[in-house]
């Protein structure tokens, strides 16, 4: 099954790589989807979720049977002496009455005849947790930790969406302005040709031609400067998407398709702080901290474990003898064909904490105080969210008002430029008036697109403040 998933991931990776090389035009939704899949922060968020899932399984594994195998071979070139008291004839060390000065009750250091120089042993031990309060709390904490990883991933997704949308709108506005430059240059170039024709026929002065030529040159220079700056906007969008920097990228869209004038009252309907990913993260952190308090209380409870061991052991005068069959080894049943003898034990262990120098008590106090700090964080976060909502709402309203004003100004400036050009061509207007009208029109256009960009950006910030950037289904 794992090999199947690896093969599937490999195939999907190839398809995505082929899609990147084939698809160079992206809508806003495609930019966001690409970024949520390929950005480093998004990938790290997914890895954090996988770590959390593994953490849950690790915690569950603590309650499953723990099995260990131990084996050892020991050789003692010189055994430690065996110490006992002399009890007279018939004792462990025999009759030592011939030893000068020895008396019953004296301590004797004799050769260790209870142990051979080489020994070997192998055993299998199984331990099973029966009851442990901290383990039960740990199970709850592990699932909450997994929930925290998911909430944090959503917060990261929100940040990525916000960054990509702002970068995309910047490129979108620049794309519109590039087309506007071409239109303005074409219009001024047409005016220049007409003025040259009037000059050749004696209806205009050379200074009129020069003025318009200067305007056209400045416009072309401004266009080249803007095209160079626009490349930075595209590179920023690539960076936010983690798109290959050496690959071309073109966006698809129109500023007229962007909804920048929503009903602010609709944002307030059903509004709740829990809509915000950062608030959800704080809620999950509070759950974890409450479990920390519960875990400290659990340390006062007893723990119960069961264990079982099965092993084999032997001894030999030489280490090489541990690996040979010795039919001369005697046990209580007589001669044995194998000198490795088995043993086993089973039991339960109970641990009851009584006194630990008040350490657990003060640890519990620390966790409770930390929980109070988290509760204080809710008040601080709510105040920050309220301020962000008010600020973003005000900025958005101002941006919409400015956008409407600049749209009217651009329409008026366009109308003035057309009328002034007609008057000049009919000989009832001056060349200076035409140039001033063109300059005013370009300035009005620049102001309009600047206001449009501000409206788009403040709309993104407003959606973020109300927790509306993320898709409804996570």
N, C-alpha and C positions, 0 to 999 in steps of 0.2 A: 504493500500500500504506500509506504514511504517513497519507493522508487517511482510509483505511478505519479505521486504529487510532484516529485522532482522533475520527471519528464514533462508533466503538464506545465510546470513553471518555466521550464526551458523553452517549450514551444511558444508559450505566451510571450516570453521575453523576445523571441525572434520576431513574432508578429508585431509587437510594439516597436521594435527597432525598425522593422520594415515600414511601419506606419509613419514613424518620424521622418524617414528618408523620403517617403512618398507624399506625405501631407505636410505642407508648409504654411497653409492658411488655417487660422484658428478663430472660431467665435469665442465669445466670453466664456460660455459654459465649457467649451473644449479646453480653453486655457486653464480654467479652474480644475477640471477633471484631470488634466495632465499634471498639474502642480500637486494635487492631492495624492497622486500615484507616485510621482518621481521626485518631489522635493525632499531634501535631506531631512528636514524636520518631520515631514509626514512619515518617511521611512523609519526614522528613530521612534516615532510614536507607536508605529505598528510593532517594532521590536520590543518596546516597553510593554505592550499588551501581551506579547508572547512570553516575555519574562514573567509577567504577573501570572499567566496561566501555568507556567512551569512551577512557580512558587506555590500555587495552590496544590499541585500534585505532590510537591515536595513535603508540604505540611501534612497532607493526607498520608503519605508514606511513613511518617513518624509513628502512626498508630498501627501500622501493619507489622507482622512478625519480623524481627530482626535476626538474621542468621549469620553466624560467623564461624570460620574454621581457623583453628590454631594448631600449629605444629612446632616442635622444638627438639633439638638434639644438643645435649650438654655433656661435656667431658671435663672432669676435675682432675688435673694432674696430681693434685694433693688435696685430699679431702680434709675438711675441718674435723678437729678432734671431737670425740663424744665425751661429754662431762656427766659424771654421776658421783654418788657417795658410796663409800666402801661399806658394805653390810656384812662383811665376813665371808666365810666359806659358803659356797652355794649361790653367790650373787652373780650378777651379769658378767663380772670380770674374773670370776673364779676365786680360788684361795690364794691370797697375797700375804699370808701370815709370815712368809719368809723374808718379805721386804722389810729392811730395818726401819723401825720407827712408825710403821703404819698402824693406824688405829681405826676402829669402826667409826664411821661418821666423817672420815677425811674425804675431801674432794679429789676425785681421780680423773685425769685426762687420759682416756683410752682411745685406741684406734676405732674409727667409726665403722663398726661391723654391721650397722643397719643399712648402709648405702654403698653401692658399687660406684666406681669412678665414672662410668658413662651411663647416661640415661636418655631415654627418648619418650616422647609423648605426642599424641594427636587427639584432637577433640573437636566436636561440633556442638555449638551452643545456640539455642534459640531463646529469644526474649520477646515477650508480648506485653504491651502496655494494656492494663486493664482499666485503670482510672487515673486521670491526671487533669486537674482543672485548667492548667495552662494550655494543655493540648486542645481541649474543647474550645477555649477562647481563641487559640491559634487558628482553628478551622474557620471560625467566623471572620477573623482578621484577614485570612488569606483571600477569602471571597471578596471582602471589602477592598482589599488591596487591588484585586483584579478590576473591581468597579472603578477605583481611583484611576487606574491606567486608562480605562475607557473614557472617563470624563476628561482626563488630561489630554487624551488624543483629540477629543472634540474641541477643546480649547485651542489646541495647536491647529486644527483644521480651520477654525474660525479666523485665526491670525493669518493663515496662508491665503484664505479667500479674500480677506481684507486687503492684503498686500498685492495680490494678483489683480483684483478689481481696480485698485488705484493706478497700478502700472498700465493696465489695459486701457483705462480711460484716458491716460496721458497720451498713449500712442494713438488712440482713436481721434482725439482732438487734433493732434499734430497731423494726422492723415487728412482731416478735413481742411486744415490750414494749408497744407501743401497744395491741395486742389484750388484753394482760394488764391494762393500766390500765382498759380498758372493763369487763373482768370483775370487777376489784376494786371499781370504783365501783358497779357493779350490785349486788354482794353487800353492800357497806356501805350502799347506799341502801335495799336491802330490809331490812337490820337496823334502819335508822333508822325506816322506816315501822312495823315491828313494835314497836319501842320506843315510838313515839308512841301506837300503839294501846294498849299496856300502860299507858302514862301516863294516857291518857284514861279507862281503866277502873280506875285506881287501883292498878295492880300495879307501877308504876315511878315513879321520881322525875323531876322536870324536869331535874335535873343529869345523869341518865343520857342523856336526849335531847340535851342540850347537848354532852356528851362525844362522842357519836357524830357530831353535826353538825359539830363541830370536825374530827374525823377525816375526814369526807367533804369538807369544804371544803379541808383540806390536800391531800387526794388529788387533787381537781380542779385545784388550783393547781399541784401537781407535774406533773399530766398536761399542762397548758397549757405549762409550762416545758419539758417534755420534747419536746412537739410542735415547739416553736420550735427547739430544739437539733437535732432530727431533720432539719430542713430543711438544716442545714449539712452533715450527712452525705450527703444527696442531692446537694447542690451539689458536694461533694468528688468524688463518683462521676462526676458530669457532667464535672468538670474533668479527671479522669484519663482519661475516654473521649474528651475533646474533643467532647462532646455539646453541642448548642445550649443555652446557659444559660437562654434564655427559653422553652424548650420543656419541658413536663412529662415526668417520667420515673418509671416505676413498675417495681419489680423483682418477679420471680416466683420463688418458691422457699420452702422450709421448712427450718428448722434441723435437723429430724429426717433430712433427706436428705443432710446434710453428714457425710462420713466423717471423724471426728476421733480414731479409736482404731485406727490401723494397727499392723501388726506391725513393730517397729523392725528386727528381724533381716532383713526382706525388703529394707530399704534397703541393707544391706551386701552383698547378693548381687549380684555383677557390678559392684560399685562401682569406679570408676576416676576419677582426677582429670580425665581427658579428657571426662568427662560435663559438666563445668562450662564454660559459654560463655566465662568470663573466662580460663580455662586455655587454651582453644582460641585465643583472641585472642593470648595471650602466645606460644603455639607459632608462630602465623603471623608475629608480629613477629620471632621469632627467625630464621625463614626469610628474612625481608627483610633482617635485619642480616647474616646469613651471605652473602647475595647482595651486600650492600654491600662486604663484605670481598673477595668474588670480583671485584667490579667494579674495586676498586682494584688488584688483581693484573692485571686485563685492561688497565689503562692502560699497563703495561709492554710490551704486545704491539704489533706494527706494525699499521697500517691501510692498506687498499688501496681506491682508488676509481677508477672509469672516468668519462670525460666526453666530450661531443661538442658542438660549436658550429657552427651555420650562421647566417651573417649577410650583410648588405648594407651598403655604405658608399659615400659620395660626398663631393665637395667642390665649392664654388662661390665666386666672388668676392663674391656677394651672397647673403644668406640666402633671398631669394625664389627664387633660381635653383635651390635644392635641390628645388623642387617642379615644375620645368619640364623637358620633354624637350629635350635638347641634342644634335643630330646631329653637332656639330663636336667632340665629345669623342673623342679618339683613344686607342686602346690598341694593344697589340702586334699586333692583328689588323686594324687599320685603323679606319675610321669605325664608331661604334656608335650604334644608334638609342636606346639607353637609357643614362643615365649612372650608374645604381646598379649596382655590381659586387658579385657575391657572393664570399664566402670561407667556408672551413670548416676545422675542426680536430677531431681525435680524439686521445685519449690516455688514459693511466692515471697516477695519482699514488700514490706509496708514501710513507708517513710512518713513520719508525722513531724512537721516543723513545730518546735516548741519556742525557742528563743534564738534570735539572730542579732542581738545587740541593737535592736530597734531599726536595723537597716531597712527591712521591708516596710516598716511604718513610714519612714521618711521618704522612701521611694514612692509610696502611695501618695503622700502629700504632694510631692513634686508633680506627679501625673495629674492630680486633681487641679493644681494651680495652672498647669499647661492647658487643661481643658477650659478653664476660665478665660485664659488668653484667647483661645480659639473662639469662644463665645463673644469676646470683645471684638474679634476680627469681623464677625457678622455685622455688628453695628457700623464699624468703619467701612466695610465694603458697601453696605447699603447707602451710607452717606455719599460714598464715592460714585456709586451708580446713579443716585439722584442728581448729583452735580453734573455727571457726564450727560445724562438725558437732557437736563435743562440747557446745558451748554451746546450740545449738538442740535437741539431743536431750535435754539435761537440762531445759531450759525446757519442752519438750513433755511430758516425763514428769511434771514438777511440775504443769503445767496440767491433764493428764488426772486426776491424783490429786485436785487441788482440785475439778475438775468433778464427779467421782464423789461427793466429800464434800458439795458444795453441792447436788447432786441429791437426796441422801438427806436433807439438812437441809430442803430445800424440801418434800419429801414428808411429813416429820415435822411441819413447821410447818403444812402444809395440814390434816393430820389433827388437830392440836391445835386449829386454828381451828374446824374443824367440830364437834368435841366440845364446845369451850367455848361455841359459839353454841347448840348443843342444850341444854346445861346451863342457860344463861341463859334461854332461852325456856321451859324447864320450871321455872324459879324456883329452881334449886339452884346457880346460878353468879352471879357479880357482873358488872356492866357493865364494870368496870375490867379484869377478866380477858379479856373479849371484845376490848376495844380493844387490850390488850397482845398478844393472840394475832394480831390483824389486823396490827399493826405488825411483829410478828416474821415473819409470813408475807410481807409486802411486802419486808422486808429480806432474807429468804431467797431470794425470787424475784429481787431485784436482784443478790444475790451469785451466784445460779445463772447468770443471763444474762451477768454479767460474766465468770464462769469459762468459759462457753461461748464467748464472744468471744475470750478469751485462748487457748483451745484451738485455735480456728480460725486465729488469727493465727500461733501458734507452729507449727501444721501447715504453713502457707504458708512460713514461714521454714525449716522442716525440709526441705521439698521443694526450696526454693531451694539450701540447703546441699548437697544430694545431686545437684543438677542435674536435677531431675525436673519442673520447672515447664513447660518447653517441650514441645510435642508431640513424639512419637517421630520423625515424619517432618517434616523441614524443607524 
